[in-house]
């Protein structure tokens, strides 16, 4: 990060500076006492399972040059110490101040499904010409976002931030410090509907992202999404709330950037064409699934806005690769496993099952599905729909696990085509006896289901 004096930091977080600061310059902020380096500012965060204040002595022992905390716990009065009422808010305030040091573009990505893949796609496309700083993994909350912002270096041209949320007000908390120039919304699904009650409320929560944007901001929307495609009809107050531009992307549908002539190429991925500035360009994504095409269009739109050529966008997209547990394909004992275990929603289940159908193509297809969390009253109907999706995608056999497994089975409506098992161990035992070389298996469930354990157990 660009260095900041301790006096400047104290001022930006409205904190009380104690001890001898002597205009001490901070080169790095750390919230993990185990990773503190000499001269770091250690910021003590309180969490549900830990309290950073308990680790201040360890941070100081490792060489922390100063501490930012909610209570003074040091015996050395000379060590610089910034006292604030709330370290979480101070972290966000500090990130906001640091962001303002950069007159460079920031792209913020949110949505119900596909945030991380879209963020990575945008970063990959832009990397053909620009030095990109992006959110690591899915560090997309009020802790991960300031950590990402404070890691932005002067030699990097653009920052791509992922923004997650579970309820109203959470995106607002993130977009203020981030001040994005471009905001991308991937889709509006039913993730977190337990808290928000309806897809319309989810849309309103996602639209908080525009509150951090300036008058010349750009909003990029997925035109294939029913709510985003009719944004002004669904959310008329946006006309007064957002004065910037809106671009849409879509697959086989009129939009500012439209993908057409899709060609699914099995394990090699998917190809498509896009008309840009009156000329048609071919693109290729090395990942299975039509849902990645929309992500690619978001990357193209961002690239064109930031001055890349279509040829550079083509080259950047060619370098895109999926992260672990987000649709990667593994072959074990002659069986192909689609490892899509990172998380799940009804929408992502639909996409994953379509991928399974496409990859199997005459081979035996098996879906191993765990529960989807945070659906609230929609849990029963949502899982029933997943069962219907299994039927619609001609899944040969489905293995189920979780409290809503019975609802998925009801949607499949064929006892000979599914089985409910109680544990990962039982699933592996069953699969070892049932599967044959050449079969294709999808593994998917919400994060808490830990469906990736099936792969670990398989290889023991």
Phi, psi and omega in degrees: 000157172296139182292146176228140176286154179296325177298319179296316180299314180301321180293317183292331180260008181053045182256163177265117182269123178242159180084184184265102181278322179048039182055038179302132179263131180257127179257345182203141175252131181235139175249002181242112184300335181287338184252008181296137175244156181308130179092352180294155166269119177268121181255116186272108179262145173260133177232181180292328185248356183208165174223113183302337179297332180291343185251010178301315179302320179294320179296318179294320179297331180274359173109012178308132182277340180198165182229141173240120187206175181266346177212149183274118183237012183264150176265340180273106184291344183277338183291126180302138186213127176253123182257126180226159178289328187213111184289331177296315179293322178298322178299315178294318179297320179294319178297320179298315180296320181292319178303323183290350177282349185248121172264061183225157185289144173237130177249126179249134184239128173219178182147169182283324183223143171085014181300311185293316179296320179293317176303315181292325178295312179302315180298319180296315181296314182293333183294348177296337182228328189249156171273120189250134170250131185221163174301130177280135179054233175237045177285073193245019182249195185289353173261313182292323182295309177298327177299317179294314181300317183288350176266000180290129182256158181295332183276002180260139190272331187209150177240133178245115184250138172262136180236117177256167177197157175237346182203176179300144174090345185283322175292322178303321180296330185268322186289334177299306177295326186285326183044063183291145172274327179232131176241135182240129175243118188285317183183170176235103180252208182250009175301134180069017179294339177302322181273325190259343169088330182202161177293329178296320177291326176296318177301314180299320179294319179293325183289352173301342183300332182286345183292340178265000185266153177277184183295334182257021180292160179239129178250122180251123187237151176278106183290346176281345179281128184303321181281317181289329180292338178238051191299318183287328177290323182280326188224067187300333180294347178299329182302326179268339186271332185231120184254003181276197181265157174233130172242148176241150171236152182199157176257121178053041180205141181304132180195177177295325174228113184244132174268134178218171182055049179294140177226111179277128188240035178061225182298338181288342177115216184219140177244155179198173180237152178220136174271122180231123178052042174081004180232144182269132180235137175273144177228154178223136176241125181276059178204144181282145170114131179296333182298336178287340180294318177299320177299318179297321179295323175299318178296319179297314181300316179296319181297316181296322180293330183262014170089012176282157175274159175303324180295322177293322177297320177300313182295318180296317180295326179297338180269000181290137175223145179288151174279164178303139177068019178237046177103011179291150181252128179237146175244120180232122178055037177081004180249135178270124176250130172264106183273093180239049191270356189298317180196177182204150171211167176304323180293315180288332173298317180300314180295317183294321179292327175295322177297317179301314180299316184292320182286325183293306176042068178095343175274168178285128180254132181230129176252127176247107192240133174259179182293153170255125183267169172062034176260349177058230182293344180274359185301311180298303179299323181296315179289327175299319178297323177299318177299318176298322178298322178299318178295314183297330180264012175056039177293128185291321180207142181235128175255131189238149180211139178119166187293338178259016178301325181296328179289321176296316179300321179296324178290326177290321174057042176201104185298335181280352184247011178204160177211138177259126179235159192265342186210165176299320181298317179296322180296314180297317178301317179294313183297324179300325181275332188269321188282152177232153176308137182101342178290156179238129187235129173262130175246120183203144177179170178295158187308319182293345179281342177050050183294341178296342177301334179298320179292320179297314180293325181301322187273001178280000000 
